[in-house]
Amino acid sequence: MPIYLLNKASFEGVKNLILNEIVFFNIKLDLDQYDALICTSKNALIALQKNKIPLNLDMEIYTIGKSTACFAQKLGFKNIKIAKKPYASEFFQEFKDELKNKKCLYLRAKIIASSLNLDLKNNGVDLDEVAVYENVFKSSSEILIHPSIFIFTSALSVENFFKNYSLHENDIAISIGNSTAKKLFDFKNLFVCEKQSIEACVALAKKLEFKLV
């Protein structure tokens, strides 16, 4: 059974189905005005690179996911904190009190699935937020094979998929997390990965593929 991954990450035996592209905005920022930087995607940090924003490598970085934290470390940031669980709601619960005493900047996508920005502000966090990139739909003319296993790595990847394709009754959908799964709530063959990483999703897909052979 073919495995389609709606992401650019490369894995043996997995076909990439790219239905989006990242568009970075032109921005100007002074990071020295802030104590803490909140990044839920490494695209936020790439936006700083592309705009040649001078980096304050001593400021605290709060991240969701190891890939974002690793990229921050690669850029030279020294004080990096990773949420124990890779969900915006869990990030909020873990850091909401700690962030109250800091001037914070949240670098994010133009459209976000979570309410992290509002939750932090409503909890008294001094937060500025700047949209630094946008995830834009990209059409595809590729003819898909059914049944297949489809791995969705974000809520937007689900939305983009349904703009171009549909799931068949015998297909299998794997969601990287709960917010993504909500977009697939009425599909019966849905699996939510226990660990929120693309690697874990691919491992689950190959396990399911093996069982179905």
C-alpha positions as semicolon CSV with decimal commas, in nm:
position;residue;x (nm);y (nm);z (nm)
1;M;0,000;0,000;0,000
2;P;0,156;0,337;-0,099
3;I;0,238;0,591;0,172
4;Y;0,194;0,960;0,092
5;L;0,347;1,224;0,322
6;L;0,211;1,578;0,299
7;N;0,547;1,724;0,384
8;K;0,886;1,774;0,220
9;A;1,074;1,548;0,463
10;S;1,231;1,254;0,279
11;F;1,188;0,891;0,389
12;E;1,262;0,565;0,211
13;G;0,948;0,405;0,074
14;V;0,740;0,721;0,125
15;K;0,615;0,950;-0,152
16;N;0,598;1,324;-0,084
17;L;0,276;1,502;-0,177
18;I;0,348;1,875;-0,166
19;L;0,034;2,091;-0,170
20;N;0,174;2,405;-0,015
21;E;0,461;2,649;-0,025
22;I;0,595;2,883;0,241
23;V;0,594;3,253;0,157
24;F;0,805;3,470;0,388
25;F;0,708;3,831;0,460
26;N;0,940;4,130;0,462
27;I;0,976;4,235;0,826
28;K;1,181;4,464;1,046
29;L;1,235;4,374;1,411
30;D;1,452;4,476;1,704
31;L;1,492;4,163;1,913
32;D;1,674;4,359;2,182
33;Q;1,335;4,495;2,291
34;Y;1,228;4,150;2,412
35;D;1,320;3,906;2,685
36;A;1,171;3,600;2,521
37;L;1,099;3,474;2,172
38;I;0,818;3,223;2,114
39;C;0,848;3,002;1,805
40;T;0,616;2,713;1,726
41;S;0,781;2,645;1,389
42;K;1,133;2,674;1,257
43;N;0,984;2,879;0,971
44;A;0,967;3,167;1,219
45;L;1,343;3,148;1,266
46;I;1,402;3,108;0,892
47;A;1,206;3,433;0,848
48;L;1,460;3,607;1,074
49;Q;1,739;3,472;0,858
50;K;1,579;3,574;0,531
51;N;1,517;3,927;0,657
52;K;1,871;3,950;0,802
53;I;1,735;4,046;1,144
54;P;2,022;4,092;1,394
55;L;1,992;3,806;1,643
56;N;2,009;3,851;2,019
57;L;2,161;3,513;2,095
58;D;2,128;3,560;2,471
59;M;1,750;3,600;2,470
60;E;1,532;3,310;2,581
61;I;1,368;3,100;2,309
62;Y;1,050;2,906;2,388
63;T;0,975;2,638;2,131
64;I;0,733;2,361;2,044
65;G;0,908;2,059;1,894
66;K;1,269;1,946;1,882
67;S;1,321;2,047;1,518
68;T;1,252;2,412;1,602
69;A;1,477;2,393;1,908
70;C;1,757;2,231;1,707
71;F;1,733;2,501;1,441
72;A;1,749;2,772;1,711
73;Q;2,059;2,606;1,849
74;K;2,210;2,591;1,500
75;L;2,160;2,968;1,470
76;G;2,353;3,016;1,794
77;F;2,079;3,079;2,050
78;K;2,193;2,965;2,394
79;N;1,885;2,976;2,616
80;I;1,636;2,740;2,454
81;K;1,336;2,588;2,627
82;I;1,131;2,309;2,471
83;A;0,775;2,232;2,577
84;K;0,751;1,884;2,731
85;K;0,455;1,803;2,509
86;P;0,437;1,930;2,149
87;Y;0,094;2,093;2,164
88;A;0,007;2,463;2,189
89;S;-0,236;2,397;2,475
90;E;0,032;2,211;2,670
91;F;0,287;2,483;2,590
92;F;0,050;2,737;2,742
93;Q;-0,003;2,535;3,060
94;E;0,369;2,476;3,105
95;F;0,496;2,830;3,048
96;K;0,199;3,063;3,117
97;D;0,325;3,171;3,461
98;E;0,692;3,185;3,365
99;L;0,620;3,416;3,070
100;K;0,419;3,665;3,277
101;N;0,733;3,843;3,392
102;K;0,883;3,879;3,046
103;K;0,835;4,098;2,740
104;C;0,756;3,837;2,475
105;L;0,752;3,822;2,096
106;Y;0,557;3,547;1,919
107;L;0,670;3,493;1,560
108;R;0,401;3,296;1,380
109;A;0,226;3,207;1,059
110;K;-0,039;3,438;0,916
111;I;-0,304;3,177;0,999
112;I;-0,263;2,957;1,307
113;A;-0,473;2,664;1,424
114;S;-0,429;2,722;1,796
115;S;-0,537;3,004;2,028
116;L;-0,195;3,027;2,195
117;N;-0,162;3,401;2,127
118;L;-0,500;3,480;2,282
119;D;-0,449;3,243;2,574
120;L;-0,118;3,407;2,665
121;K;-0,259;3,759;2,639
122;N;-0,568;3,669;2,841
123;N;-0,338;3,528;3,106
124;G;-0,158;3,861;3,144
125;V;0,151;3,792;2,932
126;D;0,301;4,105;2,773
127;L;0,298;3,969;2,419
128;D;0,366;4,116;2,078
129;E;0,292;3,892;1,781
130;V;0,416;3,924;1,426
131;A;0,309;3,713;1,127
132;V;0,634;3,637;0,947
133;Y;0,526;3,375;0,694
134;E;0,227;3,226;0,520
135;N;0,151;2,870;0,415
136;V;0,001;2,899;0,065
137;F;-0,192;2,630;-0,122
138;K;-0,017;2,481;-0,426
139;S;-0,225;2,274;-0,668
140;S;-0,113;1,932;-0,790
141;S;-0,196;1,731;-1,102
142;E;-0,056;1,407;-0,963
143;I;-0,291;1,107;-0,990
144;L;-0,308;0,926;-0,655
145;I;-0,333;0,553;-0,598
146;H;-0,613;0,418;-0,377
147;P;-0,619;0,268;-0,125
148;S;-0,317;0,440;0,031
149;I;-0,189;0,568;0,364
150;F;-0,185;0,948;0,391
151;I;0,018;1,126;0,659
152;F;-0,108;1,473;0,751
153;T;0,142;1,691;0,938
154;S;-0,077;1,995;1,007
155;A;-0,438;2,108;0,998
156;L;-0,355;2,312;0,689
157;S;-0,220;2,004;0,512
158;V;-0,565;1,847;0,553
159;E;-0,737;2,156;0,415
160;N;-0,501;2,170;0,118
161;F;-0,551;1,800;0,046
162;F;-0,928;1,836;0,024
163;K;-0,891;2,131;-0,214
164;N;-0,728;1,895;-0,462
165;Y;-0,826;1,538;-0,366
166;S;-1,055;1,324;-0,153
167;L;-1,002;1,025;0,075
168;H;-1,151;0,694;-0,038
169;E;-1,327;0,457;0,197
170;N;-1,036;0,213;0,220
171;D;-0,764;0,474;0,260
172;I;-0,589;0,524;0,593
173;A;-0,519;0,869;0,738
174;I;-0,251;0,937;0,998
175;S;-0,258;1,264;1,189
176;I;0,046;1,414;1,360
177;G;-0,165;1,555;1,644
178;N;-0,507;1,636;1,783
179;S;-0,561;1,971;1,609
180;T;-0,486;1,806;1,275
181;A;-0,712;1,512;1,361
182;K;-1,006;1,746;1,418
183;K;-1,001;1,822;1,047
184;L;-1,047;1,449;0,980
185;F;-1,298;1,372;1,256
186;D;-1,554;1,206;1,029
187;F;-1,307;0,971;0,855
188;K;-1,329;0,621;1,002
189;N;-0,976;0,497;0,923
190;L;-0,800;0,768;1,123
191;F;-0,496;0,713;1,345
192;V;-0,353;0,989;1,568
193;C;0,018;0,944;1,627
194;E;0,108;0,919;1,997
195;K;0,432;1,112;1,944
196;Q;0,403;1,439;1,753
197;S;0,683;1,400;1,502
198;I;0,698;1,322;1,132
199;E;0,936;1,034;1,205
200;A;0,684;0,874;1,440
201;C;0,406;0,918;1,184
202;V;0,613;0,747;0,916
203;A;0,700;0,462;1,155
204;L;0,327;0,415;1,229
205;A;0,246;0,421;0,857
206;K;0,503;0,151;0,782
207;K;0,374;-0,058;1,071
208;L;0,018;-0,036;0,935
209;E;0,141;-0,106;0,583
210;F;0,317;-0,422;0,705
211;K;0,001;-0,546;0,877
212;L;-0,203;-0,495;0,562
213;V;0,036;-0,679;0,330
